Amino acid sequence: VQLQASGGGLAQPGGSLRLSCAASGTIFSINTIGWYRQAPGKQRELVANTNSDGNTNYADSVKGRFSISGDNAKKTVYLQMNSLKPEDTAVYYCHAEDYVESEYWGQGTLVTVSS
């Protein structure tokens, strides 16, 4: 499984960005796919993910502001980020886990929220 992340950039507080994660390879083996982030000096944390049953999971800090969705035809998962805050500034990583719990990471994409 290969994951290609894109869509990061600079946004103002209150603004929006959409991240994309395109999956390739043995994508039929993917059970869970989503996003983690790592801010400077902090540990990497789960932002949101979704599984093969369609269940979604969000960090408390992004609930109501971020939304994860997928396009099966494009083999792409999106993270729509609204009402961005400076504390959302981080490198965002696409992450997938397959049915034997092997993990896959995409390259990070930087999101900066600043006025």
Secondary structure, 3 states (H helix, E strand, C coil): CEEEEECCEEECCCCCEEEEEEEECCHHHEEEEEEEEECCCCCCEEEEEEECCCCEEECCCCCCCEEEEEECCCCEEEEEECCCCHHHCEEEEEEEEECCCCEEECCCEEEEECC
